[in-house]
């Protein structure tokens, strides 16, 4: 509160009094409409609205989460980490959506793919062990099997990226993270971890928010 001086103390005390006789499920400002609020805010500054504050809070939350991504990580892993941070932003802004009709079958398909990747990884690791023990006859290769030593590492990387997908889908069934990316994230955070913006935002959004592209990677709120 000290950061905001007497104004912060007054706001805090007002909120306490507003909540004094309310249940946890009740709105604090039950008589205030968004239209009235935005009208008042725009009278203070043209273009100012409740969405501006929500965008700021969401973007600051995202900015705090992104440094947890390791600089050496693969871009695909960084994107998973970005989506995790984005999900926390969606929770902050309470954006939810109903469960899609095909959600169950989608998760089943992803789990099947995950199981297949696990099997392939185990097979490749067994092949590697056989080669190291100089027992090539123990390896049953199909005609189209590659004998590249990096195959196991490739499968391992795919598996690492894929294991997060079902969890992401299961959480996103109730949290509309995509809408949060569209409406309440500042694209000026794009270069923090050297992830191409095209991997996160589609062309339509990049064209819509062209003004946010002209900042360097050290920009912060």
C-alpha positions as CSV (number, residue, x, y, z in Angstrom):
1,X,0.0,0.0,0.0
2,X,2.9,2.4,0.7
3,X,3.7,2.4,-3.0
4,X,0.3,4.0,-3.7
5,X,0.4,6.5,-0.8
6,X,-2.9,7.7,0.7
7,X,-4.8,6.8,-2.4
8,X,-3.9,3.1,-2.1
9,X,-4.9,3.1,1.6
10,X,-8.2,4.7,0.7
11,X,-8.9,2.1,-2.0
12,X,-8.0,-0.7,0.3
13,X,-10.3,0.5,3.1
14,X,-13.1,1.1,0.6
15,X,-12.8,-2.5,-0.7
16,X,-12.9,-3.8,2.8
17,X,-16.1,-1.9,3.5
18,X,-17.7,-3.0,0.1
19,X,-17.0,-6.7,0.9
20,X,-18.0,-6.5,4.6
21,X,-21.6,-7.8,4.1
22,X,-21.1,-9.8,1.0
23,X,-20.8,-13.5,0.4
24,X,-17.8,-14.9,-1.5
25,X,-19.9,-15.6,-4.6
26,X,-21.4,-12.0,-4.7
27,X,-20.1,-9.3,-7.0
28,X,-18.3,-6.4,-5.2
29,X,-19.7,-3.7,-7.5
30,X,-23.1,-5.3,-8.2
31,X,-24.8,-2.0,-9.3
32,X,-22.0,-1.0,-11.7
33,X,-22.3,-1.8,-15.4
34,X,-19.3,-2.1,-17.7
35,X,-20.9,0.6,-20.0
36,X,-21.0,3.1,-17.1
37,X,-17.5,2.3,-16.0
38,X,-16.0,2.7,-19.5
39,X,-17.9,5.9,-20.0
40,X,-16.4,7.3,-16.8
41,X,-12.9,6.1,-17.7
42,X,-13.0,7.5,-21.2
43,X,-14.0,10.9,-19.7
44,X,-10.7,10.8,-17.8
45,X,-8.6,9.8,-20.8
46,X,-9.7,9.2,-24.5
47,X,-9.5,5.4,-25.2
48,X,-9.2,4.4,-21.6
49,X,-11.4,1.4,-20.7
50,X,-11.6,-1.5,-18.3
51,X,-9.9,-3.6,-21.0
52,X,-6.8,-1.5,-20.8
53,X,-6.3,-2.4,-17.1
54,X,-7.0,-6.1,-17.8
55,X,-4.6,-6.1,-20.7
56,X,-1.9,-4.6,-18.5
57,X,-2.5,-7.1,-15.7
58,X,-2.5,-10.0,-18.1
59,X,0.7,-8.9,-19.9
60,X,2.6,-8.2,-16.6
61,X,1.7,-11.7,-15.5
62,X,2.9,-13.2,-18.8
63,X,6.1,-11.2,-18.5
64,X,6.8,-12.6,-15.1
65,X,6.3,-16.1,-16.2
66,X,8.3,-16.1,-19.4
67,X,11.8,-15.7,-17.8
68,X,11.3,-19.2,-16.4
69,X,11.9,-20.6,-19.9
70,X,15.5,-21.8,-20.3
71,X,17.4,-19.9,-23.0
72,X,18.9,-23.1,-24.3
73,X,15.6,-24.9,-24.8
74,X,14.3,-26.0,-28.2
75,X,11.8,-23.6,-29.7
76,X,9.0,-26.2,-29.5
77,X,9.7,-26.6,-25.8
78,X,9.6,-22.8,-25.3
79,X,6.2,-22.7,-27.0
80,X,4.9,-25.2,-24.5
81,X,6.3,-23.0,-21.7
82,X,4.7,-20.0,-23.4
83,X,1.4,-21.7,-23.4
84,X,1.7,-22.6,-19.8
85,X,2.3,-18.9,-18.9
86,X,-0.5,-17.9,-21.2
87,X,-2.8,-20.3,-19.3
88,X,-2.0,-18.6,-16.0
89,X,-2.9,-15.3,-17.6
90,X,-6.3,-16.8,-18.7
91,X,-6.9,-17.9,-15.2
92,X,-6.1,-14.5,-13.9
93,X,-8.6,-12.9,-16.3
94,X,-11.2,-15.7,-15.7
95,X,-11.8,-16.5,-19.4
96,X,-13.6,-19.8,-19.8
97,X,-15.4,-21.6,-22.4
98,X,-17.6,-24.7,-22.6
99,X,-16.1,-28.1,-23.3
100,X,-16.0,-28.8,-27.1
101,X,-18.1,-31.7,-28.3
102,X,-15.1,-33.7,-29.7
103,X,-12.9,-33.1,-26.6
104,X,-13.0,-36.7,-25.4
105,X,-12.0,-38.3,-28.7
106,X,-9.3,-35.7,-29.2
107,X,-7.6,-36.6,-25.9
108,X,-8.0,-40.3,-26.7
109,X,-6.2,-39.8,-30.0
110,X,-3.4,-37.9,-28.4
111,X,-3.0,-40.5,-25.7
112,X,-2.8,-43.2,-28.4
113,X,-0.1,-41.2,-30.2
114,X,1.8,-40.7,-26.9
115,X,1.7,-44.5,-26.3
116,X,3.0,-45.1,-29.8
117,X,5.9,-42.6,-29.3
118,X,6.8,-44.4,-26.0
119,X,6.9,-47.8,-27.8
120,X,9.0,-46.4,-30.6
121,X,11.4,-44.8,-28.1
122,X,11.8,-48.1,-26.2
123,X,12.5,-50.0,-29.4
124,X,15.1,-47.5,-30.5
125,X,16.8,-47.6,-27.1
126,X,16.9,-51.4,-27.2
127,X,18.5,-51.2,-30.7
128,X,21.1,-48.8,-29.4
129,X,22.0,-51.2,-26.5
130,X,22.3,-54.1,-29.0
131,X,24.6,-52.1,-31.3
132,X,26.8,-51.1,-28.3
133,X,27.1,-54.8,-27.3
134,X,28.0,-55.7,-30.8
135,X,24.9,-57.9,-31.3
136,X,23.4,-56.6,-34.5
137,X,21.6,-59.8,-35.1
138,X,19.4,-59.1,-32.1
139,X,17.9,-56.1,-34.0
140,X,14.9,-56.9,-36.2
141,X,14.9,-54.2,-38.8
142,X,12.1,-53.6,-41.3
143,X,13.2,-52.6,-44.8
144,X,12.1,-49.0,-44.3
145,X,13.8,-48.6,-40.8
146,X,16.5,-46.0,-40.6
147,X,19.7,-46.9,-38.9
148,X,20.6,-43.4,-37.9
149,X,22.0,-43.2,-34.4
150,X,20.0,-40.0,-33.8
151,X,16.6,-41.6,-34.2
152,X,16.3,-42.4,-30.5
153,X,17.2,-38.8,-29.6
154,X,14.6,-37.6,-32.1
155,X,11.9,-39.7,-30.6
156,X,12.9,-38.6,-27.2
157,X,12.5,-35.0,-28.2
158,X,9.1,-35.7,-29.8
159,X,8.0,-37.5,-26.6
160,X,9.2,-34.6,-24.4
161,X,7.1,-32.2,-26.4
162,X,4.1,-34.4,-26.7
163,X,3.7,-35.4,-23.1
164,X,2.4,-32.0,-22.3
165,X,-0.2,-31.9,-25.0
166,X,-3.0,-33.9,-23.2
167,X,-2.5,-31.8,-20.1
168,X,-2.7,-28.6,-22.1
169,X,-5.9,-29.8,-23.9
170,X,-7.5,-30.8,-20.6
171,X,-6.8,-27.5,-19.0
172,X,-7.8,-25.5,-22.1
173,X,-11.2,-27.2,-22.3
174,X,-12.3,-24.8,-19.5
175,X,-9.8,-21.9,-20.1
176,X,-10.1,-19.9,-23.3
177,X,-6.4,-19.2,-23.6
178,X,-6.7,-18.4,-27.3
179,X,-9.2,-15.6,-26.7
180,X,-6.8,-14.3,-24.0
181,X,-4.0,-14.2,-26.6
182,X,-6.2,-12.3,-29.0
183,X,-7.7,-9.8,-26.5
184,X,-5.4,-9.3,-23.5
185,X,-1.7,-9.9,-24.3
186,X,0.8,-7.3,-25.3
187,X,2.7,-8.5,-28.4
188,X,5.7,-6.4,-27.3
189,X,6.6,-9.3,-25.1
190,X,7.3,-11.4,-28.2
191,X,11.1,-11.4,-28.4
192,X,11.9,-12.1,-24.7
193,X,13.0,-15.7,-25.3
194,X,13.9,-15.7,-29.0
195,X,10.8,-17.5,-30.2
196,X,9.6,-16.4,-33.7
197,X,6.4,-14.5,-33.3
198,X,4.9,-16.5,-36.2
199,X,5.1,-19.6,-34.0
200,X,2.7,-18.0,-31.5
201,X,0.5,-15.5,-33.3
202,X,-1.1,-16.0,-36.7
203,X,-0.7,-13.5,-39.5
204,X,-4.0,-11.8,-39.0
205,X,-3.0,-10.8,-35.4
206,X,0.5,-9.8,-36.4
207,X,-1.0,-7.4,-39.0
208,X,-3.6,-6.1,-36.5
209,X,-1.0,-5.2,-33.9
210,X,1.8,-4.0,-36.2
211,X,2.4,-1.1,-33.8
212,X,3.8,-3.4,-31.2
213,X,6.6,-4.9,-33.4
214,X,9.0,-1.9,-33.3
215,X,10.5,-2.7,-29.9
216,X,13.8,-4.5,-29.1
217,X,14.0,-7.7,-27.0
218,X,14.9,-5.8,-23.8
219,X,11.5,-4.0,-23.7
220,X,9.6,-4.5,-20.5
221,X,6.7,-2.9,-18.6
